[in-house]
Amino acid sequence: MGEQLSPDEKFQLITRNLQERELKVYWGTATTGKPHVAYFVPMSKIADFLKAGCEVTILFADLHAYLDNMKAPWELLELRVKYYEQIIKAMLESIGVPLDKLKFVKGTDFQLSREYTLDVYRLSSMVTEHDAKKAGAEVVKQVEHPLLSGLLYPGLQALDEEYLKVDAQFGGVDQRKIFTLAEKYLPSLGYTKRIHMMNPMVPGLTGGKMSSSEEESKIDLLDKNQEVKKKLKKAFCEPGNIENNGVLSFVKHVLFPLHSEFVIKRDPKWGGDRVYTDYEEVEKDFAAEEIHPGDLKASVELALNKLLDPIRKKFETPELRKLTTSAYPDPSKNKGGAKGNPKQTADEEEVIPSRLDIRVGKVISVEKHPDADSLYLEKIDVGEEQPRTVVSGLVAYISQEQLQDRLVVLLCNLKPQKMRGIESQAMLLCASIEGEPRKVEPLDPPEGSAPGDRVFVEGYESGKPDDELKPKKKVFEKLQVDLKISGEYVAQWKEQNLMTKLGQITCKTLKGGNIS
């Protein structure tokens, strides 16, 4: 009997001739700050559980979010649960996890029941302050004068195991002290000890724990490509240093479990691309400085954006964009309280493309401004009784003949302003590229368009434009930063096409130009 058995052999010996039953597992997340890319670590493990035939419950722990130093205000709990549900489902879909095999539960659906509340009181009569404080040390926000709610938090998490009727709880290694409390105290209430499984914590980009409350440490699931690039560029990734390296950890705990390989993208002069099928080889080569931090970051950026693309696309819909801003309102908008009687809604404050009244117009006449050599005066039909007067500075770039009788794209809800004594009632939208000389070209509506046809950004079809854009709010200016011409000569906002009901808004020659 002195022979050494492998872990697999031990498992087979222990479980042989036993009745099989599917393991019931739950993973919970407090609905506080926005989930970030480190959430892919538990998501990839949940995929493993499902492949193994486990019954998996995902708990949206809204009451825990409130108890943790009120990280989620009571009035935002419902909205944050909805946000978490949508973002977690989008994550699981992006890695190919079938949602029909999952059960989603909201904490307050059972945690406010009479039975659960009585168990909270029973547990409170047994758990010492020392044990409660110690259990929550790595999870509950630590402050100089802690609230009683933070001491209740670990006990509720322990009770969830019984009320969800599971065999095991899965969580991050930062939960281990809460798991210890559950194992110690649940039997005192007459409940069974559960199995506890822990995934490692991915270091943040700054070297410590990746946290929702530390903006520079995390990549948000809705961060755009350029934001991902910017954050990874600043991430701690010292040559040869494999300790507290969030970039390497993401490769280890997310990309390898999902894809079983990782590709380092490199310029051919540095050896070209290299495919790794074993994480230890990646770590070994990085430690030996055979992988440059810049190449590692660029390769992770590419792989990460492939995971984020379907999530970002899903959240471009007006409904989910509204949910995001409602669940996580901009705190700067509440400073000092609102002035005046009208209370602005989230829709009014949110800077989204549907607030712009963009239409197809047809140029009726073009002439030089009577008091300025550098301005055109145009009459443009935008489907109204009277044509709009538009003053524009295109004299140096576009001839009158090029504009006459042409279909154009017009921004119609700017506040009218006088330009050399004549009121301009709209803005002609053009593509432009800076340089000597500067190149300017009006945008082209799709063939068959008519004056008055509405122009919208894909995903924002149903929004209602403002009656008039307030100059102080600078709505157009904020949106204009992301208005570009794509490599296929299509007008876009944040890579979403500008459209009419007949097709895309385009530009003939100025690929990569800005729109203004």
One Martini backbone bead per residue (centre of mass of N, CA, C, O) as a GRO file, in nm:
protein
  516
    1MET     BB    1   0.051   0.067   0.005
    2GLY     BB    2   0.307   0.265  -0.083
    3GLU     BB    3   0.194   0.382  -0.325
    4GLN     BB    4   0.173   0.642  -0.552
    5LEU     BB    5  -0.090   0.860  -0.623
    6SER     BB    6  -0.268   1.023  -0.827
    7PRO     BB    7  -0.522   1.242  -0.835
    8ASP     BB    8  -0.692   1.071  -1.037
    9GLU     BB    9  -0.672   0.801  -0.878
   10LYS     BB   10  -0.800   0.901  -0.620
   11PHE     BB   11  -1.071   0.985  -0.740
   12GLN     BB   12  -1.152   0.707  -0.852
   13LEU     BB   13  -1.143   0.557  -0.577
   14ILE     BB   14  -1.357   0.732  -0.425
   15THR     BB   15  -1.599   0.723  -0.670
   16ARG     BB   16  -1.641   0.437  -0.689
   17ASN     BB   17  -1.959   0.299  -0.675
   18LEU     BB   18  -2.119   0.563  -0.696
   19GLN     BB   19  -2.363   0.780  -0.696
   20GLU     BB   20  -2.471   0.993  -0.937
   21ARG     BB   21  -2.450   1.367  -0.929
   22GLU     BB   22  -2.517   1.674  -0.994
   23LEU     BB   23  -2.354   1.958  -0.941
   24LYS     BB   24  -2.421   2.237  -0.729
   25VAL     BB   25  -2.355   2.575  -0.830
   26TYR     BB   26  -2.236   2.898  -0.704
   27TRP     BB   27  -2.225   3.243  -0.824
   28GLY     BB   28  -2.139   3.561  -0.688
   29THR     BB   29  -2.244   3.919  -0.734
   30ALA     BB   30  -2.197   4.235  -0.652
   31THR     BB   31  -2.389   4.528  -0.747
   32THR     BB   32  -2.176   4.767  -0.816
   33GLY     BB   33  -1.958   4.803  -1.008
   34LYS     BB   34  -1.832   4.766  -1.302
   35PRO     BB   35  -1.753   4.526  -1.488
   36HIS     BB   36  -1.456   4.356  -1.582
   37VAL     BB   37  -1.216   4.156  -1.734
   38ALA     BB   38  -1.179   3.967  -1.477
   39TYR     BB   39  -1.461   3.821  -1.518
   40PHE     BB   40  -1.349   3.601  -1.716
   41VAL     BB   41  -1.251   3.400  -1.509
   42PRO     BB   42  -1.525   3.291  -1.396
   43MET     BB   43  -1.658   3.243  -1.673
   44SER     BB   44  -1.462   3.016  -1.768
   45LYS     BB   45  -1.537   2.829  -1.526
   46ILE     BB   46  -1.837   2.805  -1.581
   47ALA     BB   47  -1.791   2.659  -1.847
   48ASP     BB   48  -1.667   2.409  -1.713
   49PHE     BB   49  -1.908   2.324  -1.539
   50LEU     BB   50  -2.106   2.280  -1.774
   51LYS     BB   51  -1.937   2.064  -1.924
   52ALA     BB   52  -1.958   1.876  -1.650
   53GLY     BB   53  -2.284   1.907  -1.564
   54CYS     BB   54  -2.347   2.138  -1.400
   55GLU     BB   55  -2.541   2.331  -1.178
   56VAL     BB   56  -2.585   2.683  -1.241
   57THR     BB   57  -2.573   2.971  -1.027
   58ILE     BB   58  -2.650   3.319  -1.055
   59LEU     BB   59  -2.582   3.582  -0.825
   60PHE     BB   60  -2.745   3.892  -0.760
   61ALA     BB   61  -2.607   4.087  -0.496
   62ASP     BB   62  -2.781   4.352  -0.390
   63LEU     BB   63  -2.770   4.358  -0.079
   64HIS     BB   64  -2.463   4.346  -0.057
   65ALA     BB   65  -2.409   4.616  -0.204
   66TYR     BB   66  -2.538   4.785   0.025
   67LEU     BB   67  -2.379   4.673   0.279
   68ASP     BB   68  -2.114   4.775   0.126
   69ASN     BB   69  -2.102   5.085   0.205
   70MET     BB   70  -2.307   5.171  -0.015
   71LYS     BB   71  -2.213   5.117  -0.322
   72ALA     BB   72  -2.531   5.078  -0.360
   73PRO     BB   73  -2.785   5.251  -0.382
   74TRP     BB   74  -3.107   5.180  -0.329
   75GLU     BB   75  -3.220   5.329  -0.599
   76LEU     BB   76  -3.001   5.138  -0.785
   77LEU     BB   77  -3.037   4.831  -0.759
   78GLU     BB   78  -3.222   4.749  -0.998
   79LEU     BB   79  -3.041   4.866  -1.225
   80ARG     BB   80  -2.781   4.701  -1.158
   81VAL     BB   81  -2.900   4.425  -1.203
   82LYS     BB   82  -2.969   4.467  -1.502
   83TYR     BB   83  -2.682   4.526  -1.591
   84TYR     BB   84  -2.547   4.265  -1.496
   85GLU     BB   85  -2.720   4.071  -1.657
   86GLN     BB   86  -2.643   4.179  -1.939
   87ILE     BB   87  -2.326   4.165  -1.915
   88ILE     BB   88  -2.297   3.865  -1.836
   89LYS     BB   89  -2.443   3.749  -2.081
   90ALA     BB   90  -2.251   3.877  -2.291
   91MET     BB   91  -1.998   3.730  -2.194
   92LEU     BB   92  -2.096   3.437  -2.230
   93GLU     BB   93  -2.155   3.467  -2.534
   94SER     BB   94  -1.855   3.549  -2.619
   95ILE     BB   95  -1.764   3.234  -2.504
   96GLY     BB   96  -2.004   3.016  -2.561
   97VAL     BB   97  -2.233   3.018  -2.340
   98PRO     BB   98  -2.516   2.856  -2.247
   99LEU     BB   99  -2.797   3.003  -2.096
  100ASP     BB  100  -3.001   2.753  -2.056
  101LYS     BB  101  -2.799   2.629  -1.813
  102LEU     BB  102  -2.885   2.876  -1.644
  103LYS     BB  103  -2.927   3.044  -1.325
  104PHE     BB  104  -3.103   3.341  -1.224
  105VAL     BB  105  -3.052   3.541  -0.920
  106LYS     BB  106  -3.196   3.750  -0.679
  107GLY     BB  107  -3.141   3.826  -0.361
  108THR     BB  108  -3.423   3.978  -0.278
  109ASP     BB  109  -3.609   3.727  -0.349
  110PHE     BB  110  -3.499   3.576  -0.052
  111GLN     BB  111  -3.362   3.782   0.173
  112LEU     BB  112  -3.671   3.895   0.277
  113SER     BB  113  -3.757   3.667   0.421
  114ARG     BB  114  -3.849   3.531   0.713
  115GLU     BB  115  -3.646   3.293   0.728
  116TYR     BB  116  -3.388   3.446   0.659
  117THR     BB  117  -3.405   3.664   0.880
  118LEU     BB  118  -3.394   3.467   1.119
  119ASP     BB  119  -3.111   3.354   1.040
  120VAL     BB  120  -2.960   3.615   1.077
  121TYR     BB  121  -3.018   3.634   1.382
  122ARG     BB  122  -2.901   3.362   1.463
  123LEU     BB  123  -2.615   3.420   1.356
  124SER     BB  124  -2.567   3.685   1.526
  125SER     BB  125  -2.567   3.508   1.803
  126MET     BB  126  -2.274   3.357   1.714
  127VAL     BB  127  -2.111   3.571   1.582
  128THR     BB  128  -1.835   3.737   1.602
  129GLU     BB  129  -1.685   4.030   1.545
  130HIS     BB  130  -1.412   3.915   1.466
  131ASP     BB  131  -1.513   3.711   1.246
  132ALA     BB  132  -1.667   3.916   1.068
  133LYS     BB  133  -1.427   4.104   1.008
  134LYS     BB  134  -1.232   3.890   0.895
  135ALA     BB  135  -1.413   3.780   0.661
  136GLY     BB  136  -1.438   4.089   0.518
  137ALA     BB  137  -1.146   4.212   0.465
  138GLU     BB  138  -1.130   4.143   0.128
  139VAL     BB  139  -1.433   4.265   0.050
  140VAL     BB  140  -1.501   4.474   0.246
  141LYS     BB  141  -1.495   4.791   0.299
  142GLN     BB  142  -1.235   4.971   0.453
  143VAL     BB  143  -1.284   5.162   0.750
  144GLU     BB  144  -1.255   5.343   1.033
  145HIS     BB  145  -1.592   5.338   1.058
  146PRO     BB  146  -1.767   5.078   1.060
  147LEU     BB  147  -2.042   4.925   0.960
  148LEU     BB  148  -2.272   4.690   1.044
  149SER     BB  149  -2.327   4.582   0.754
  150GLY     BB  150  -2.035   4.459   0.710
  151LEU     BB  151  -2.083   4.229   0.928
  152LEU     BB  152  -2.327   4.085   0.778
  153TYR     BB  153  -2.230   3.997   0.496
  154PRO     BB  154  -2.091   3.712   0.543
  155GLY     BB  155  -2.347   3.568   0.657
  156LEU     BB  156  -2.521   3.590   0.402
  157GLN     BB  157  -2.332   3.428   0.217
  158ALA     BB  158  -2.361   3.167   0.378
  159LEU     BB  159  -2.676   3.136   0.356
  160ASP     BB  160  -2.701   3.110   0.045
  161GLU     BB  161  -2.626   2.811   0.025
  162GLU     BB  162  -2.895   2.708   0.150
  163TYR     BB  163  -3.113   2.880  -0.025
  164LEU     BB  164  -2.989   2.755  -0.306
  165LYS     BB  165  -2.927   2.450  -0.290
  166VAL     BB  166  -2.612   2.376  -0.271
  167ASP     BB  167  -2.283   2.221  -0.285
  168ALA     BB  168  -2.138   2.488  -0.404
  169GLN     BB  169  -1.892   2.751  -0.391
  170PHE     BB  170  -1.788   3.016  -0.608
  171GLY     BB  171  -1.472   3.205  -0.600
  172GLY     BB  172  -1.254   3.408  -0.494
  173VAL     BB  173  -0.971   3.417  -0.296
  174ASP     BB  174  -1.098   3.667  -0.131
  175GLN     BB  175  -1.331   3.457   0.002
  176ARG     BB  176  -1.203   3.253   0.212
  177LYS     BB  177  -1.309   3.376   0.489
  178ILE     BB  178  -1.607   3.329   0.427
  179PHE     BB  179  -1.587   3.024   0.389
  180THR     BB  180  -1.489   2.967   0.678
  181LEU     BB  181  -1.741   3.076   0.820
  182ALA     BB  182  -1.941   2.879   0.691
  183GLU     BB  183  -1.806   2.615   0.798
  184LYS     BB  184  -1.840   2.696   1.104
  185TYR     BB  185  -2.168   2.801   1.124
  186LEU     BB  186  -2.381   2.630   0.969
  187PRO     BB  187  -2.393   2.379   1.165
  188SER     BB  188  -2.522   2.553   1.402
  189LEU     BB  189  -2.804   2.561   1.219
  190GLY     BB  190  -2.820   2.266   1.068
  191TYR     BB  191  -2.618   2.291   0.831
  192THR     BB  192  -2.436   2.223   0.558
  193LYS     BB  193  -2.147   2.181   0.432
  194ARG     BB  194  -1.956   2.323   0.179
  195ILE     BB  195  -1.812   2.361  -0.109
  196HIS     BB  196  -1.494   2.528  -0.204
  197MET     BB  197  -1.414   2.748  -0.480
  198MET     BB  198  -1.112   2.901  -0.631
  199ASN     BB  199  -1.008   3.182  -0.792
  200PRO     BB  200  -0.791   3.382  -0.909
  201MET     BB  201  -0.647   3.699  -0.900
  202VAL     BB  202  -0.626   3.960  -1.109
  203PRO     BB  203  -0.416   4.181  -1.173
  204GLY     BB  204  -0.375   4.489  -1.215
  205LEU     BB  205  -0.236   4.738  -1.414
  206THR     BB  206  -0.082   4.856  -1.139
  207GLY     BB  207  -0.042   4.554  -0.963
  208GLY     BB  208  -0.288   4.512  -0.819
  209LYS     BB  209  -0.603   4.487  -0.771
  210MET     BB  210  -0.874   4.448  -0.963
  211SER     BB  211  -1.091   4.741  -0.965
  212SER     BB  212  -1.384   4.923  -0.988
  213SER     BB  213  -1.267   5.176  -0.805
  214GLU     BB  214  -1.003   5.157  -1.004
  215GLU     BB  215  -0.961   5.282  -1.306
  216GLU     BB  216  -0.647   5.216  -1.378
  217SER     BB  217  -0.674   4.889  -1.313
  218LYS     BB  218  -0.895   4.876  -1.549
  219ILE     BB  219  -1.108   4.709  -1.790
  220ASP     BB  220  -1.378   4.778  -1.940
  221LEU     BB  221  -1.631   4.618  -2.122
  222LEU     BB  222  -1.692   4.921  -2.279
  223ASP     BB  223  -1.434   4.979  -2.385
  224LYS     BB  224  -1.266   5.107  -2.625
  225ASN     BB  225  -1.006   5.050  -2.823
  226GLN     BB  226  -0.846   5.308  -2.734
  227GLU     BB  227  -0.871   5.249  -2.426
  228VAL     BB  228  -0.728   4.980  -2.422
  229LYS     BB  229  -0.461   5.080  -2.535
  230LYS     BB  230  -0.402   5.295  -2.318
  231LYS     BB  231  -0.407   5.105  -2.065
  232LEU     BB  232  -0.194   4.899  -2.163
  233LYS     BB  233   0.039   5.099  -2.205
  234LYS     BB  234   0.033   5.172  -1.876
  235ALA     BB  235   0.094   4.904  -1.785
  236PHE     BB  236   0.234   4.680  -1.581
  237CYS     BB  237   0.544   4.553  -1.771
  238GLU     BB  238   0.819   4.439  -1.690
  239PRO     BB  239   1.097   4.323  -1.795
  240GLY     BB  240   1.093   3.984  -1.673
  241ASN     BB  241   0.833   4.042  -1.495
  242ILE     BB  242   0.594   3.806  -1.329
  243GLU     BB  243   0.500   3.996  -1.107
  244ASN     BB  244   0.208   4.150  -1.097
  245ASN     BB  245   0.105   4.071  -1.401
  246GLY     BB  246  -0.185   4.144  -1.563
  247VAL     BB  247  -0.123   4.058  -1.855
  248LEU     BB  248  -0.029   3.767  -1.800
  249SER     BB  249  -0.276   3.674  -1.631
  250PHE     BB  250  -0.478   3.693  -1.863
  251VAL     BB  251  -0.352   3.472  -2.030
  252LYS     BB  252  -0.375   3.244  -1.815
  253HIS     BB  253  -0.698   3.285  -1.706
  254VAL     BB  254  -0.835   3.330  -2.007
  255LEU     BB  255  -0.708   3.261  -2.289
  256PHE     BB  256  -0.632   2.965  -2.242
  257PRO     BB  257  -0.906   2.841  -2.145
  258LEU     BB  258  -1.054   2.934  -2.418
  259HIS     BB  259  -0.808   2.853  -2.657
  260SER     BB  260  -0.525   2.689  -2.589
  261GLU     BB  261  -0.393   2.967  -2.691
  262PHE     BB  262  -0.116   3.198  -2.796
  263VAL     BB  263  -0.044   3.500  -2.981
  264ILE     BB  264   0.249   3.648  -3.086
  265LYS     BB  265   0.285   3.961  -3.222
  266ARG     BB  266   0.526   4.015  -3.491
  267ASP     BB  267   0.771   4.129  -3.651
  268PRO     BB  268   0.962   3.973  -3.884
  269LYS     BB  269   1.240   4.100  -3.775
  270TRP     BB  270   1.154   3.946  -3.479
  271GLY     BB  271   1.027   3.648  -3.597
  272GLY     BB  272   0.741   3.678  -3.573
  273ASP     BB  273   0.501   3.482  -3.511
  274ARG     BB  274   0.384   3.310  -3.200
  275VAL     BB  275   0.276   2.992  -3.089
  276TYR     BB  276   0.106   2.907  -2.787
  277THR     BB  277   0.021   2.596  -2.583
  278ASP     BB  278   0.186   2.707  -2.321
  279TYR     BB  279   0.208   2.915  -2.061
  280GLU     BB  280   0.492   2.855  -1.943
  281GLU     BB  281   0.636   2.954  -2.203
  282VAL     BB  282   0.557   3.246  -2.183
  283GLU     BB  283   0.681   3.304  -1.906
  284LYS     BB  284   0.969   3.215  -1.975
  285ASP     BB  285   1.016   3.419  -2.213
  286PHE     BB  286   0.961   3.674  -2.050
  287ALA     BB  287   1.180   3.630  -1.831
  288ALA     BB  288   1.405   3.613  -2.078
  289GLU     BB  289   1.327   3.847  -2.287
  290GLU     BB  290   1.176   3.718  -2.561
  291ILE     BB  291   0.941   3.902  -2.468
  292HIS     BB  292   0.797   4.191  -2.538
  293PRO     BB  293   0.585   4.405  -2.384
  294GLY     BB  294   0.468   4.527  -2.648
  295ASP     BB  295   0.384   4.252  -2.777
  296LEU     BB  296   0.204   4.155  -2.547
  297LYS     BB  297   0.003   4.391  -2.545
  298ALA     BB  298  -0.085   4.373  -2.844
  299SER     BB  299  -0.193   4.077  -2.823
  300VAL     BB  300  -0.399   4.125  -2.597
  301GLU     BB  301  -0.560   4.344  -2.736
  302LEU     BB  302  -0.664   4.168  -2.967
  303ALA     BB  303  -0.801   3.945  -2.794
  304LEU     BB  304  -0.981   4.132  -2.621
  305ASN     BB  305  -1.147   4.267  -2.851
  306LYS     BB  306  -1.287   4.002  -2.939
  307LEU     BB  307  -1.447   3.980  -2.666
  308LEU     BB  308  -1.576   4.282  -2.664
  309ASP     BB  309  -1.733   4.337  -2.926
  310PRO     BB  310  -2.016   4.198  -2.862
  311ILE     BB  311  -2.068   4.372  -2.610
  312ARG     BB  312  -2.056   4.654  -2.734
  313LYS     BB  313  -2.276   4.606  -2.946
  314LYS     BB  314  -2.510   4.547  -2.751
  315PHE     BB  315  -2.457   4.844  -2.595
  316GLU     BB  316  -2.561   5.036  -2.849
  317THR     BB  317  -2.829   5.042  -2.760
  318PRO     BB  318  -3.048   5.261  -2.628
  319GLU     BB  319  -3.142   5.090  -2.384
  320LEU     BB  320  -2.849   5.017  -2.271
  321ARG     BB  321  -2.742   5.303  -2.251
  322LYS     BB  322  -2.954   5.399  -2.051
  323LEU     BB  323  -2.897   5.193  -1.831
  324THR     BB  324  -2.604   5.275  -1.777
  325THR     BB  325  -2.662   5.580  -1.696
  326SER     BB  326  -2.867   5.507  -1.468
  327ALA     BB  327  -2.686   5.310  -1.292
  328TYR     BB  328  -2.429   5.527  -1.374
  329PRO     BB  329  -2.420   5.817  -1.280
  330ASP     BB  330  -2.293   6.122  -1.306
  331PRO     BB  331  -2.165   6.282  -1.031
  332SER     BB  332  -2.123   6.578  -1.150
  333LYS     BB  333  -2.446   6.631  -1.188
  334ASN     BB  334  -2.494   6.646  -0.849
  335LYS     BB  335  -2.343   6.889  -0.782
  336GLY     BB  336  -2.508   7.115  -0.570
  337GLY     BB  337  -2.745   7.068  -0.721
  338ALA     BB  338  -3.023   7.176  -0.866
  339LYS     BB  339  -3.124   7.426  -1.085
  340GLY     BB  340  -3.419   7.503  -1.057
  341ASN     BB  341  -3.709   7.333  -1.155
  342PRO     BB  342  -3.614   7.163  -1.368
  343LYS     BB  343  -3.571   6.812  -1.431
  344GLN     BB  344  -3.339   6.628  -1.563
  345THR     BB  345  -3.301   6.370  -1.755
  346ALA     BB  346  -3.112   6.117  -1.875
  347ASP     BB  347  -3.175   6.177  -2.173
  348GLU     BB  348  -3.091   6.482  -2.168
  349GLU     BB  349  -2.787   6.425  -2.068
  350GLU     BB  350  -2.728   6.230  -2.281
  351VAL     BB  351  -2.465   6.172  -2.520
  352ILE     BB  352  -2.635   6.114  -2.820
  353PRO     BB  353  -2.707   6.092  -3.160
  354SER     BB  354  -3.031   6.122  -3.137
  355ARG     BB  355  -3.009   6.441  -3.069
  356LEU     BB  356  -2.968   6.469  -3.368
  357ASP     BB  357  -3.082   6.667  -3.652
  358ILE     BB  358  -3.048   6.474  -3.934
  359ARG     BB  359  -3.053   6.562  -4.288
  360VAL     BB  360  -3.166   6.569  -4.597
  361GLY     BB  361  -3.056   6.780  -4.869
  362LYS     BB  362  -3.129   7.039  -5.118
  363VAL     BB  363  -2.974   7.243  -5.335
  364ILE     BB  364  -3.096   7.540  -5.478
  365SER     BB  365  -2.881   7.770  -5.386
  366VAL     BB  366  -2.575   7.964  -5.476
  367GLU     BB  367  -2.387   8.222  -5.298
  368LYS     BB  368  -2.233   8.489  -5.218
  369HIS     BB  369  -2.155   8.672  -4.969
  370PRO     BB  370  -2.207   9.014  -4.943
  371ASP     BB  371  -1.983   9.046  -4.671
  372ALA     BB  372  -1.806   8.776  -4.775
  373ASP     BB  373  -1.556   8.599  -4.945
  374SER     BB  374  -1.556   8.321  -4.739
  375LEU     BB  375  -1.878   8.288  -4.808
  376TYR     BB  376  -2.169   8.106  -4.827
  377LEU     BB  377  -2.504   8.111  -4.972
  378GLU     BB  378  -2.777   7.891  -4.886
  379LYS     BB  379  -3.044   7.698  -5.027
  380ILE     BB  380  -3.225   7.438  -4.841
  381ASP     BB  381  -3.394   7.143  -4.879
  382VAL     BB  382  -3.571   6.974  -4.580
  383GLY     BB  383  -3.895   6.924  -4.609
  384GLU     BB  384  -4.005   7.212  -4.603
  385GLU     BB  385  -4.161   7.494  -4.682
  386GLN     BB  386  -3.891   7.630  -4.608
  387PRO     BB  387  -3.590   7.702  -4.671
  388ARG     BB  388  -3.270   7.690  -4.569
  389THR     BB  389  -3.029   7.889  -4.427
  390VAL     BB  390  -2.679   7.864  -4.528
  391VAL     BB  391  -2.366   7.922  -4.378
  392SER     BB  392  -2.045   7.873  -4.550
  393GLY     BB  393  -1.674   7.790  -4.562
  394LEU     BB  394  -1.620   7.671  -4.900
  395VAL     BB  395  -1.478   7.849  -5.113
  396ALA     BB  396  -1.174   7.721  -5.103
  397TYR     BB  397  -1.291   7.406  -5.184
  398ILE     BB  398  -1.582   7.473  -5.319
  399SER     BB  399  -1.781   7.508  -5.572
  400GLN     BB  400  -2.083   7.612  -5.677
  401GLU     BB  401  -2.130   7.383  -5.887
  402GLN     BB  402  -2.094   7.141  -5.681
  403LEU     BB  403  -2.363   7.230  -5.509
  404GLN     BB  404  -2.564   7.248  -5.717
  405ASP     BB  405  -2.831   7.026  -5.677
  406ARG     BB  406  -2.734   6.887  -5.424
  407LEU     BB  407  -2.699   6.630  -5.208
  408VAL     BB  408  -2.713   6.657  -4.851
  409VAL     BB  409  -2.593   6.710  -4.510
  410LEU     BB  410  -2.786   6.812  -4.215
  411LEU     BB  411  -2.782   7.020  -3.932
  412CYS     BB  412  -3.099   7.133  -3.768
  413ASN     BB  413  -3.058   7.190  -3.418
  414LEU     BB  414  -2.916   7.437  -3.412
  415LYS     BB  415  -2.855   7.739  -3.311
  416PRO     BB  416  -2.906   8.012  -3.455
  417GLN     BB  417  -2.662   8.217  -3.645
  418LYS     BB  418  -2.485   8.500  -3.706
  419MET     BB  419  -2.323   8.575  -4.032
  420ARG     BB  420  -2.270   8.868  -4.126
  421GLY     BB  421  -2.602   8.927  -4.070
  422ILE     BB  422  -2.671   8.619  -4.133
  423GLU     BB  423  -2.880   8.354  -4.081
  424SER     BB  424  -2.793   8.034  -3.967
  425GLN     BB  425  -3.006   7.723  -3.977
  426ALA     BB  426  -2.749   7.538  -4.040
  427MET     BB  427  -2.534   7.245  -4.105
  428LEU     BB  428  -2.287   7.148  -4.317
  429LEU     BB  429  -2.176   6.829  -4.374
  430CYS     BB  430  -1.823   6.737  -4.366
  431ALA     BB  431  -1.533   6.630  -4.496
  432SER     BB  432  -1.189   6.630  -4.357
  433ILE     BB  433  -0.839   6.726  -4.432
  434GLU     BB  434  -0.559   6.813  -4.315
  435GLY     BB  435  -0.355   7.063  -4.481
  436GLU     BB  436  -0.152   7.130  -4.786
  437PRO     BB  437  -0.422   7.141  -4.864
  438ARG     BB  438  -0.727   7.149  -4.764
  439LYS     BB  439  -0.983   6.896  -4.741
  440VAL     BB  440  -1.322   6.911  -4.886
  441GLU     BB  441  -1.643   6.719  -4.840
  442PRO     BB  442  -1.943   6.637  -4.896
  443LEU     BB  443  -2.189   6.445  -4.806
  444ASP     BB  444  -2.348   6.132  -4.911
  445PRO     BB  445  -2.633   6.020  -4.991
  446PRO     BB  446  -2.823   5.788  -5.089
  447GLU     BB  447  -2.972   5.663  -5.338
  448GLY     BB  448  -3.300   5.816  -5.351
  449SER     BB  449  -3.302   6.053  -5.189
  450ALA     BB  450  -3.476   6.295  -4.981
  451PRO     BB  451  -3.589   6.565  -4.861
  452GLY     BB  452  -3.590   6.494  -4.498
  453ASP     BB  453  -3.433   6.261  -4.450
  454ARG     BB  454  -3.327   6.066  -4.203
  455VAL     BB  455  -3.037   6.068  -3.998
  456PHE     BB  456  -2.856   5.788  -3.853
  457VAL     BB  457  -2.735   5.582  -3.604
  458GLU     BB  458  -2.661   5.284  -3.546
  459GLY     BB  459  -2.883   5.211  -3.268
  460TYR     BB  460  -3.045   5.524  -3.298
  461GLU     BB  461  -3.338   5.531  -3.437
  462SER     BB  462  -3.553   5.600  -3.179
  463GLY     BB  463  -3.461   5.866  -3.118
  464LYS     BB  464  -3.508   6.201  -2.999
  465PRO     BB  465  -3.459   6.501  -3.093
  466ASP     BB  466  -3.378   6.793  -3.021
  467ASP     BB  467  -3.510   7.093  -3.072
  468GLU     BB  468  -3.249   7.232  -2.926
  469LEU     BB  469  -2.920   7.299  -2.903
  470LYS     BB  470  -2.731   7.383  -2.639
  471PRO     BB  471  -2.444   7.553  -2.639
  472LYS     BB  472  -2.339   7.486  -2.341
  473LYS     BB  473  -2.351   7.163  -2.381
  474LYS     BB  474  -2.199   7.055  -2.640
  475VAL     BB  475  -2.313   6.807  -2.801
  476PHE     BB  476  -2.184   6.809  -3.082
  477GLU     BB  477  -1.888   6.835  -2.994
  478LYS     BB  478  -1.878   6.559  -2.844
  479LEU     BB  479  -1.962   6.385  -3.098
  480GLN     BB  480  -1.760   6.488  -3.324
  481VAL     BB  481  -1.499   6.338  -3.229
  482ASP     BB  482  -1.642   6.047  -3.353
  483LEU     BB  483  -1.650   6.162  -3.644
  484LYS     BB  484  -1.598   5.954  -3.936
  485ILE     BB  485  -1.407   5.811  -4.198
  486SER     BB  486  -1.372   5.526  -4.333
  487GLY     BB  487  -1.200   5.291  -4.525
  488GLU     BB  488  -1.499   5.275  -4.694
  489TYR     BB  489  -1.634   5.572  -4.699
  490VAL     BB  490  -1.789   5.583  -4.418
  491ALA     BB  491  -1.999   5.726  -4.206
  492GLN     BB  492  -1.907   5.768  -3.851
  493TRP     BB  493  -1.983   5.660  -3.505
  494LYS     BB  494  -1.799   5.468  -3.337
  495GLU     BB  495  -1.822   5.254  -3.589
  496GLN     BB  496  -2.107   5.368  -3.666
  497ASN     BB  497  -2.333   5.409  -3.901
  498LEU     BB  498  -2.453   5.634  -4.123
  499MET     BB  499  -2.809   5.667  -4.197
  500THR     BB  500  -3.072   5.564  -4.391
  501LYS     BB  501  -3.333   5.383  -4.516
  502LEU     BB  502  -3.130   5.336  -4.788
  503GLY     BB  503  -2.847   5.384  -4.627
  504GLN     BB  504  -2.535   5.512  -4.656
  505ILE     BB  505  -2.310   5.744  -4.559
  506THR     BB  506  -2.077   5.919  -4.768
  507CYS     BB  507  -1.747   5.940  -4.933
  508LYS     BB  508  -1.544   5.964  -5.205
  509THR     BB  509  -1.212   6.038  -5.090
  510LEU     BB  510  -1.192   6.089  -4.750
  511LYS     BB  511  -1.020   5.884  -4.600
  512GLY     BB  512  -1.017   5.942  -4.249
  513GLY     BB  513  -1.192   6.170  -4.199
  514ASN     BB  514  -1.349   6.434  -4.073
  515ILE     BB  515  -1.652   6.556  -3.912
  516SER     BB  516  -1.821   6.908  -3.960
   0.00000   0.00000   0.00000
